[in-house]
Every structure is written in C-alpha cells, then in structure tokens.
Amino acid sequence: MKHFLLILLITVLSAGVVSSQTVQREPAKPQPAQQPIPQRQGAGFEVSEYGVDFQSDPRLILVMAALDVAGLDTTPTGRQPSAFRTKLRKDLANLDPALREKMKTFYERNRLPAPATPADQAARYVSLALALGPSPGFDAPERSEDLPAGLLEVLDFAPLVQEFARRSGIDEHMVEYVRAYQAEGDRLRAPVTEMVRGLLTYLHTRPITSSAERVEVKNPNKKSKEKTYSFRQKERRFLILPDLLAARGAINFRIIGDDYYAVVPEGTDPSSSELRRAYLQYVIDALVLRFNKDIALRREQIKQLLNERQNAGAQVT
C-alpha cells in the first residue's frame, strides 16, 4: 500500500495539480474491505457511488449569461453561435440599455491583457459564480484575503449580476435553461461512467467519499474556557457542471472545501480531456491526506525520484 501511495503522490506532484484546502480530521480508522469494481458495462456500476454527481447550477447560468451581455463571446472566429447562445440573446434582446452598458463597461475595464483567450477571460467569472449564494439573492461572498486573487479582481461584478437577475427577466426562462443544461449532463453521464470505471480499475481502488471534520462545540459549562470538539461526517463530491456558454475545450476545475467542481463546455469528451485528471485528483487528495504519515516516511525517496525526473528534463512542480 505504501508503495502504491508513493506512486500516487509522484503522479500528483509531476502533474502540477492544486491541492484542496484541508481541515483537521480524526485519526484514520480501519476501513471495511473494498467491494470489487464492476468491470463491464451494465454490470451495476452507478457512478454516484463513486462521488460523481451532475448538476445544472443556476448561478453559473446567470453569471455566464451576464458575461455574454457584457461582451464576452466564446464562439470561435468564423463559426455561428450555438443554438443555446442564440436563444439566450433573443430572450435578452430587450434588456435595459443602461444596465447593458454598465456591464460592458465593467467587463472592458477588467479585461485581461493579450494574449489572454476568451476562456482565460471567463475563468475568473466561473470562480465568482461558484462563490455566490443561492437563488434568488445570489449574495456575494465577503471581501477577504482568503479569496483567490482572480475572484477578487471581478468581485464587484456581483452587484451587477444581482441587478441583472432582478431586471432582465431571465428568471422567466431559467427552468428552460436548466433543462438544456441537464440534457448536456445526461449526454455526459455514459462517457463519464466509463471514464470513472476505467480509471478506478486501473488504480485498483475506490475513492474516499466522506471525510470527518473536527468542529468546535459549545461547552455546556459557561465558566470553563476549555474548548471542546467533535467530529462530523461530510460528503466529498465530484460535481460535473455543464456550461453551454463556455469556450470549447476549456474545462474549469475548482475545489471548495470537500466539493470538487468540474465546469465543462458543451461537447466535452471525458475520455480525452482534463476531466479525467480532475477526477484523478479527487481520488488521490483524500488518499494522500489519510495516509500522509506513511508518505512522510518516504520523504527522502520521493525527493530522489523527483530529482531524477528533473535531471531527465521533466517538468516537476
């Protein structure tokens, strides 16, 4: 097992993936014997049992629609806009020109310099969408140094998104939009299932789909200053969010607590995309965290392997 974890850690380090925010956890407990992974299609493999869920997020739809109004067009040069984008623009044709202009002004003022691509421009706004509160308020997170720099750069777009939600009439179409996003999620389900099955079969492991978080509880003795803690179980989720307004081929991957978000454009092929690498990180992060003491004992061997890769010309982070 230690040798396997060593290989996993090297895989993570050499791929340059971003680790998730960790929380204090209770000591590792013996795990029940793992059930075998079904090998054949139709053999009872339910991808939700391996942490994967498909969601159509109204926050993402709203922010990306507002961004389209503001002037970002991810349609490749020389091609026609998608059917969904065409419908969206038709639905929003009567938007108040003053509001449209305010949104365009913000976007232009905060554009990334060349050679940034439309996908680069959109990435910060994806982070904003996932940080907003739920409908109908879509409350923005408090400004804090803990927020990613890219998100902070566009955080002031949130009030414009809220105004857009109130005044554009987009809520009248949201059910229809969500259904379109769900249809793309349904299309992704079969290839994602095969991708997950193949990856877990290759690794010969199952993902850890829950974690124990150490939280402070109120001490019944009000006079006592001693802090007391308890542990609560939290679900670890790998959430796939279709984005019908994203640039093709540009997958945005975000980790928020124990939730791993993969925002995927229309037409994504999970078997040959960054979606596979994102799910690999979801699987590995929890293993590394649970067995970090075992891995620490191999610190010198890991350094030697990394040095060998660097000396051979490989890029290692």
C-alpha positions in Angstrom: 0.0 0.0 0.0 2.8 2.4 0.9 4.5 1.8 -2.5 1.1 2.5 -4.2 0.7 5.7 -2.3 4.2 6.8 -3.2 3.4 6.3 -6.9 0.2 8.3 -6.5 2.0 11.2 -4.8 4.6 11.3 -7.6 1.7 11.4 -10.1 0.1 14.4 -8.3 3.4 16.3 -8.0 4.5 15.7 -11.5 1.1 16.8 -12.9 1.3 20.1 -11.0 -2.2 19.8 -9.6 -3.6 22.1 -7.0 -4.3 20.6 -3.6 -7.5 21.3 -1.8 -8.0 23.2 1.4 -7.6 20.7 4.3 -9.4 20.5 7.6 -8.4 18.8 10.8 -9.5 15.2 10.8 -9.8 12.4 13.3 -7.1 9.7 13.1 -7.6 7.2 10.3 -9.8 4.2 11.2 -9.6 0.8 9.7 -11.6 0.8 6.5 -14.0 -2.0 5.5 -12.9 -4.3 2.8 -13.4 -2.7 -0.6 -16.0 -4.1 -2.9 -14.8 -5.1 -6.4 -15.4 -2.5 -9.2 -17.7 -3.8 -11.9 -15.7 -4.4 -15.0 -18.3 -4.5 -17.7 -20.9 -2.0 -18.9 -24.3 -2.8 -17.5 -22.7 -4.7 -14.5 -24.4 -2.5 -11.9 -21.9 0.4 -11.9 -23.6 3.5 -10.5 -21.3 6.5 -10.8 -22.9 8.3 -7.9 -21.5 5.7 -5.6 -18.0 6.9 -6.5 -18.6 10.5 -5.6 -19.8 11.8 -9.0 -22.8 13.9 -9.4 -24.2 16.0 -12.3 -25.7 19.4 -11.6 -27.2 22.3 -13.5 -26.2 25.4 -11.4 -28.4 28.5 -11.9 -25.6 30.6 -10.5 -23.3 29.6 -13.4 -26.0 30.1 -16.0 -26.8 33.6 -14.6 -23.2 34.7 -14.4 -22.2 33.4 -17.9 -25.4 34.9 -19.4 -24.4 38.3 -17.8 -20.9 37.9 -19.2 -22.3 37.3 -22.7 -24.4 40.5 -22.3 -21.2 42.3 -21.2 -19.4 41.4 -24.4 -17.6 38.1 -23.9 -18.2 35.8 -26.8 -16.5 32.4 -26.7 -17.7 31.4 -30.2 -14.7 30.6 -32.3 -14.0 33.0 -35.1 -15.8 32.2 -38.3 -18.4 30.0 -36.6 -22.0 30.7 -35.8 -23.1 31.0 -32.2 -24.6 27.8 -30.6 -28.3 27.3 -30.6 -28.4 28.0 -26.8 -26.5 31.2 -27.1 -28.7 32.4 -30.0 -31.8 31.7 -27.9 -30.3 33.5 -24.9 -29.6 36.6 -26.9 -33.1 36.6 -28.3 -34.6 36.3 -24.8 -32.5 39.2 -23.5 -32.9 41.5 -26.6 -35.0 44.0 -24.6 -32.6 44.3 -21.7 -32.3 47.9 -20.4 -29.6 49.6 -22.5 -28.2 51.4 -19.4 -27.7 48.2 -17.5 -26.2 46.5 -20.5 -23.8 49.4 -20.9 -22.8 49.2 -17.2 -22.0 45.6 -17.5 -20.0 46.2 -20.7 -18.0 49.0 -19.0 -17.1 46.7 -16.1 -16.0 43.9 -18.4 -13.9 46.1 -20.6 -12.2 47.8 -17.6 -11.3 44.4 -16.1 -10.3 42.5 -19.3 -7.1 40.5 -19.1 -4.4 41.8 -21.4 -3.4 40.0 -24.6 -2.7 37.2 -25.3 -5.5 36.1 -22.9 -8.1 34.0 -24.7 -11.9 34.1 -24.2 -11.5 31.0 -21.9 -9.0 32.9 -19.8 -11.3 35.9 -19.6 -14.2 33.7 -18.4 -12.3 31.7 -15.8 -12.4 34.4 -13.1 -16.1 34.7 -13.6 -16.6 31.0 -13.1 -15.0 31.3 -9.7 -17.4 34.2 -9.0 -20.4 32.1 -9.9 -19.4 29.3 -7.6 -18.8 31.8 -4.8 -22.3 33.4 -5.0 -25.1 32.4 -2.7 -28.2 30.6 -4.0 -31.1 32.0 -5.9 -32.9 34.4 -5.6 -30.4 36.6 -3.7 -27.1 35.4 -5.3 -25.3 37.1 -2.4 -21.6 37.8 -3.0 -19.0 36.4 -0.5 -17.5 38.9 1.9 -14.3 40.5 0.6 -11.4 38.7 2.2 -7.7 38.0 1.6 -8.7 34.3 1.7 -10.5 34.6 -1.7 -8.4 33.8 -4.8 -6.8 36.8 -6.4 -8.7 36.2 -9.7 -12.0 36.2 -7.9 -11.2 39.4 -6.0 -10.5 41.1 -9.4 -14.1 40.6 -10.5 -15.9 40.5 -7.2 -17.5 43.9 -7.9 -19.3 42.3 -10.9 -21.6 40.6 -8.3 -23.9 43.6 -7.7 -24.3 43.9 -11.5 -25.2 40.2 -11.7 -27.8 40.7 -8.9 -29.3 43.7 -10.8 -29.2 41.6 -14.0 -31.1 38.8 -12.2 -33.8 41.2 -11.0 -34.3 43.3 -14.1 -33.6 41.1 -17.1 -36.5 38.7 -16.8 -34.1 35.8 -17.1 -35.9 34.0 -14.2 -38.8 33.5 -16.6 -36.6 31.4 -18.8 -34.4 29.7 -16.1 -36.4 26.5 -15.9 -36.0 26.1 -19.7 -32.3 26.9 -19.4 -31.7 24.4 -16.6 -33.4 21.7 -18.7 -31.0 22.4 -21.5 -28.0 22.1 -19.1 -29.5 18.9 -17.7 -29.7 17.4 -21.2 -26.0 18.0 -21.6 -25.4 16.4 -18.2 -27.4 13.4 -19.4 -25.3 13.2 -22.5 -22.1 13.2 -20.4 -23.3 10.5 -18.0 -22.4 7.4 -20.0 -18.9 8.5 -21.1 -18.1 9.8 -17.6 -19.2 6.5 -16.2 -16.8 4.7 -18.5 -14.0 7.1 -17.7 -14.5 6.7 -13.9 -14.8 2.9 -14.2 -11.6 2.7 -16.3 -9.6 5.0 -14.0 -10.6 3.2 -10.8 -10.0 -0.2 -12.4 -6.5 0.9 -13.4 -5.8 2.3 -9.9 -7.4 -0.7 -8.3 -9.0 1.5 -5.6 -12.2 3.2 -4.7 -12.5 6.9 -3.8 -13.0 8.1 -0.3 -16.4 9.7 -0.5 -16.7 11.1 3.0 -14.4 12.9 5.5 -14.5 13.6 9.2 -14.2 17.3 10.1 -13.2 18.5 13.5 -15.5 21.2 14.7 -15.7 23.2 17.9 -18.9 22.7 20.0 -20.3 24.9 22.7 -19.1 24.0 26.1 -22.1 23.4 28.5 -20.0 24.8 31.3 -20.1 28.5 30.5 -17.4 29.3 33.1 -15.0 26.9 31.5 -12.6 28.4 28.9 -11.6 24.9 27.7 -12.6 24.3 24.1 -14.3 21.0 23.2 -14.6 19.5 19.8 -16.5 16.8 18.0 -16.2 15.2 14.6 -18.9 15.2 11.9 -19.0 13.3 8.7 -19.0 15.3 5.4 -19.7 14.1 2.0 -16.9 14.5 -0.6 -18.4 15.2 -4.0 -17.1 15.4 -7.6 -19.6 17.7 -9.2 -19.8 18.0 -13.0 -21.4 21.2 -14.2 -22.2 21.6 -17.9 -21.6 25.2 -19.2 -23.3 25.8 -22.6 -21.7 29.3 -22.8 -18.1 28.2 -22.2 -15.3 28.1 -24.8 -15.0 24.6 -26.3 -12.2 22.6 -24.7 -11.8 24.9 -21.7 -12.6 23.0 -18.5 -12.6 25.0 -15.3 -11.7 23.0 -12.2 -12.3 24.4 -8.7 -12.0 22.9 -5.2 -14.2 24.4 -2.5 -14.0 22.6 0.8 -14.8 19.0 0.1 -16.6 19.8 -3.2 -14.7 19.4 -6.4 -16.3 21.3 -9.3 -15.5 20.5 -12.9 -17.2 23.0 -15.2 -17.3 21.5 -18.7 -18.2 23.0 -22.1 -20.7 21.6 -24.4 -19.4 18.6 -26.4 -16.7 17.6 -23.9 -15.2 14.1 -24.3 -14.4 12.9 -20.8 -12.1 10.2 -22.1 -9.6 12.6 -23.6 -10.0 15.7 -21.5 -8.9 17.4 -18.3 -11.9 15.9 -16.7 -10.0 12.7 -16.2 -7.1 14.5 -14.5 -9.6 16.4 -12.3 -11.3 13.1 -11.1 -7.8 11.6 -10.5 -7.1 14.5 -8.1 -10.4 13.9 -6.3 -9.4 10.3 -5.7 -5.7 11.0 -4.8 -6.2 14.0 -2.5 -8.1 12.0 0.1 -5.7 9.1 0.0 -2.7 11.4 0.5 -4.4 13.2 3.4 -5.4 9.9 5.1 -2.0 8.3 4.7 0.2 11.4 5.0 2.2 9.9 7.8 3.1 6.9 5.7 4.1 9.1 2.9 6.2 11.3 5.1 8.3 8.3 6.0 9.3 8.1 2.3 10.2 11.8 2.0 13.8 11.2 1.0 12.9 8.5 -1.6 10.3 10.9 -3.1 12.9 13.6 -3.3 15.3 11.3 -5.1 12.6 10.3 -7.6 11.7 13.9 -8.3 15.3 14.9 -8.7 15.8 12.0 -11.2 12.8 13.3 -13.2 14.2 16.9 -13.2 17.6 15.7 -14.3 16.0 13.8 -17.1 14.4 17.1 -18.3 10.8 16.5 -16.9 8.9 19.5 -15.5 8.1 18.9 -11.8 6.3 21.2 -9.5 
